[in-house]
Amino acid sequence: MNLSFDEAVALHADVKAIVAQNAIDCEVYQFVPSIYLNELSKEKSAVQIGAQNGHPEQNGAFTGEVSIHQLSGMGIESILVGHSERRQLFNEQSPFLKDKINAALQEGMTVFFCCGETLEERESGKQETVILQQLQDALFHLSEKEFQSIVIAYEPIWAIGTGKTASPEQANSMHAAIRKAVGKQYSEQVGKNTSIIYGGSCKPTNAKELFRQPDIDGGLIGGASLQANDFFDTISSF
């Protein structure tokens, strides 16, 4: 929930210009507040616009909500599901996230599914158990074909907005565990082909080290995405 309308338009224009002027070896998305989606998605570019949230019901008495079906009707093709702030602040649980994923896939969207553990869970050594349960509860009902539209974003909750970052080795270890679990659920090839990205205070100063890790396929950038130059410096480290 950042930036005024004018600031959001200016940031998007700056990011588009930078991406157009430079060779970047990755796909680039901006996930923006729903009230800005229509304006920022009008002009197609190399910077793809996605939604931060959406309600699984197509319509109904859900005042203030925006349905995934409505987002799709605006031409939005990707969405975040399960971000830690939605889980913690709005108490979104796996059954509801599962409904969101099903609705998004029905609309032909790419789903960026976020998963992560708290500091307490990390310090007690339960991080893998927690993450794999989140995958099991919200994702592993999907068919192999459906799963091809999933990007997994590992975001340790204790490293979001705190300035703390999982070490490259910690992050890669979790990514490897996620990849192994996906491979076990579907096939080794599906596990290998699944994009698993890292979110958690990823910024220009640590992006290169993180992106060098064999199982980290990209980043879900937070605060560093609000300044065009910082965002570019981060994603160009890939």
C-alpha positions in Angstrom: 0.0 0.0 0.0 2.6 2.5 -1.2 2.8 5.5 -3.5 0.2 8.1 -4.6 -1.3 7.7 -8.0 1.1 10.2 -9.6 4.1 8.5 -7.9 3.0 5.1 -9.1 2.6 6.3 -12.7 6.0 7.9 -12.6 7.7 4.9 -11.1 6.2 2.6 -13.7 7.3 4.9 -16.5 10.8 5.0 -15.1 11.0 1.3 -14.7 9.7 0.7 -18.2 12.3 3.1 -19.6 15.2 1.5 -17.8 14.2 -2.0 -18.8 13.7 -0.9 -22.4 17.1 0.7 -22.5 19.1 -2.1 -20.9 19.5 -5.8 -21.5 17.9 -7.7 -18.5 18.1 -11.4 -18.4 14.8 -12.0 -16.6 11.1 -11.4 -16.7 10.0 -8.2 -14.9 6.8 -7.8 -13.0 5.3 -5.0 -10.9 2.6 -6.0 -8.5 0.6 -2.8 -7.8 -2.4 -1.7 -5.7 -5.7 -2.6 -7.4 -6.8 1.0 -7.8 -3.7 1.5 -10.1 -4.1 -1.6 -12.2 -6.2 -0.2 -14.9 -4.0 2.8 -15.6 -0.7 0.9 -15.5 -1.8 -2.0 -17.5 -3.2 0.0 -20.4 0.1 -0.1 -22.4 1.8 -3.4 -22.8 5.5 -3.5 -22.3 8.3 -5.7 -21.1 7.3 -4.8 -17.5 4.2 -7.0 -16.7 1.6 -5.6 -14.3 0.2 -8.0 -11.7 -2.3 -7.8 -8.8 -1.3 -7.9 -5.1 -4.6 -9.6 -4.1 -8.0 -10.8 -5.3 -11.1 -12.4 -4.0 -11.9 -16.0 -5.3 -15.7 -15.4 -5.7 -16.6 -14.0 -9.1 -19.1 -11.6 -7.6 -21.4 -11.1 -4.6 -21.8 -9.3 -1.3 -18.1 -8.6 -0.5 -18.1 -4.9 -0.3 -14.6 -3.4 -0.9 -13.2 -6.5 -2.4 -12.0 -7.0 -6.1 -12.6 -10.4 -7.6 -10.0 -12.3 -9.5 -12.6 -12.6 -12.3 -12.8 -8.8 -12.4 -9.0 -8.5 -12.5 -8.9 -10.9 -15.4 -11.5 -8.9 -17.2 -9.1 -5.9 -17.0 -6.4 -8.0 -18.7 -4.4 -8.8 -15.5 -2.5 -12.0 -16.0 -0.7 -12.5 -12.8 -1.4 -12.3 -9.1 0.3 -12.7 -5.7 -1.3 -15.3 -3.3 -0.3 -16.0 0.2 1.9 -13.0 0.9 2.9 -13.0 4.6 1.1 -9.8 5.2 -2.1 -11.2 3.9 -1.6 -14.3 6.2 -0.6 -12.3 9.3 -2.6 -9.1 9.1 -5.8 -10.4 7.4 -5.6 -14.0 8.8 -5.8 -15.7 5.4 -5.5 -19.4 5.9 -4.6 -22.2 3.4 -8.2 -23.2 2.5 -8.9 -19.6 1.4 -5.5 -19.3 -0.4 -6.3 -22.6 -2.2 -9.6 -21.0 -3.4 -7.7 -18.0 -4.7 -5.3 -20.2 -6.6 -8.1 -22.2 -8.1 -9.9 -19.0 -9.2 -6.8 -17.5 -10.7 -5.9 -20.6 -12.6 -9.4 -20.8 -14.0 -8.9 -17.3 -15.3 -5.6 -18.4 -17.0 -3.4 -16.3 -14.6 0.1 -17.0 -13.4 0.1 -17.4 -9.6 3.0 -16.2 -7.5 2.5 -18.2 -4.4 4.3 -16.9 -1.3 5.4 -19.1 1.6 7.5 -18.4 4.6 8.2 -19.0 8.3 8.3 -16.8 11.4 11.4 -16.1 13.4 10.2 -18.5 16.2 9.7 -21.3 13.6 13.1 -20.7 12.2 14.8 -20.7 15.6 13.0 -23.9 16.6 14.2 -25.6 13.5 10.7 -26.1 12.1 11.1 -24.0 8.9 11.1 -26.8 6.4 8.1 -28.5 8.1 6.2 -25.2 8.0 7.0 -24.4 4.4 6.3 -27.9 3.1 2.9 -27.9 4.9 2.0 -24.6 3.3 2.8 -26.1 -0.1 0.8 -29.3 0.7 -2.2 -27.4 1.9 -2.5 -24.8 -0.9 -0.8 -26.1 -4.0 -0.4 -29.9 -4.2 -4.0 -30.6 -5.1 -3.1 -29.1 -8.6 -2.5 -31.3 -11.6 0.9 -31.3 -13.2 -0.4 -29.1 -16.0 -1.9 -26.6 -13.6 1.2 -26.4 -11.6 3.1 -25.1 -14.6 1.3 -21.7 -14.0 2.8 -21.5 -10.4 5.8 -19.5 -9.3 6.8 -20.1 -5.7 8.2 -17.1 -3.7 10.0 -18.1 -0.5 9.8 -15.1 1.9 11.1 -15.7 5.4 8.7 -13.6 7.5 11.5 -12.5 9.8 13.3 -10.9 6.9 10.5 -8.8 5.5 10.8 -5.1 6.1 13.2 -5.7 9.0 16.5 -5.2 7.2 17.4 -8.8 8.1 18.1 -11.2 5.3 18.5 -14.9 5.2 22.0 -15.7 4.2 22.4 -16.9 0.6 23.1 -20.4 2.0 19.9 -20.4 4.2 17.8 -19.1 1.4 19.2 -21.7 -1.1 18.7 -24.5 1.4 15.0 -23.7 1.6 14.7 -23.3 -2.1 16.3 -26.7 -2.6 13.9 -28.3 -0.1 10.9 -26.7 -1.9 12.2 -28.0 -5.3 12.7 -31.4 -3.9 9.2 -31.5 -2.5 7.7 -30.3 -5.8 9.7 -33.0 -7.6 8.5 -35.7 -5.2 4.8 -34.5 -5.6 5.0 -34.3 -9.4 8.2 -35.3 -11.1 11.9 -34.4 -11.0 11.5 -32.5 -14.3 8.6 -30.4 -12.8 10.7 -29.7 -9.8 13.6 -28.6 -12.0 11.4 -26.4 -14.1 9.5 -24.6 -11.3 10.6 -21.0 -10.7 11.4 -20.4 -7.1 12.2 -16.8 -6.2 13.4 -15.2 -3.0 11.7 -12.4 -1.1 12.9 -10.9 2.1 14.9 -7.6 2.1 16.4 -8.5 -1.3 18.2 -5.3 -2.5 21.1 -4.1 -4.6 23.7 -4.9 -1.9 22.8 -8.6 -1.5 21.0 -9.5 -4.8 24.1 -10.7 -6.6 25.0 -13.2 -3.8 21.5 -14.5 -3.6 21.0 -14.9 -7.3 24.2 -16.8 -7.6 22.7 -19.7 -5.6 21.8 -22.6 -7.8 18.2 -22.9 -6.6 17.3 -19.2 -6.5 15.6 -18.3 -9.8 14.8 -14.6 -9.1 13.5 -12.2 -6.5 10.3 -10.9 -5.0 11.5 -7.4 -4.3 10.0 -5.2 -1.6 11.2 -1.8 -0.5 13.9 -1.7 -3.2 11.2 -1.8 -5.9 9.9 1.6 -4.9 12.9 3.4 -6.4 13.5 2.7 -10.1 17.3 2.8 -9.9 17.3 0.4 -6.8 14.9 -1.9 -8.5 17.0 -2.0 -11.7 20.2 -2.5 -9.8 18.6 -5.4 -8.0 17.1 -7.2 -11.0 20.1 -6.6 -13.2 22.1 -8.6 -10.6 20.4 -11.7 -11.9 
